[in-house]
């Protein structure tokens, strides 16, 4: 399974997992939009009430087990932000969801090799651009 498909499947898994364990917490249980970025940055992912953005440079270089916790981390942000009608912070509800409901015991940060992610970012951007061009050509 390619990395984007895997990230999307885990994104959906963690969202459904939280809905199953916290069924009455949200008025809007629509899954957040899953977006992909490739950046040479410190951030392996970001979240808002509307979406989760995953940095593919870290998804490719960080290993699936480690990156799965990043996906869970971002999904917990979106869930907590919607439940509390606030921004997606590392507040008490986020910590409860991430550590107690999902079972993480790792705190809020991850330990990725930033140099490896930075090195992977440039070719990944080129690949994504080519994939987008191919997609557009096949749609015509």
Secondary structure as GFF3:
##gff-version 3
##sequence-region A 1 140
A	DSSP	alpha_helix	3	21	.	.	.	ID=ss1
A	DSSP	beta_strand	33	37	.	.	.	ID=ss2
A	DSSP	beta_strand	45	47	.	.	.	ID=ss3
A	DSSP	beta_strand	51	55	.	.	.	ID=ss4
A	DSSP	alpha_helix	56	61	.	.	.	ID=ss5
A	DSSP	alpha_helix	64	84	.	.	.	ID=ss6
A	DSSP	alpha_helix	92	95	.	.	.	ID=ss7
A	DSSP	pi_helix	96	101	.	.	.	ID=ss8
A	DSSP	alpha_helix	114	139	.	.	.	ID=ss9
###
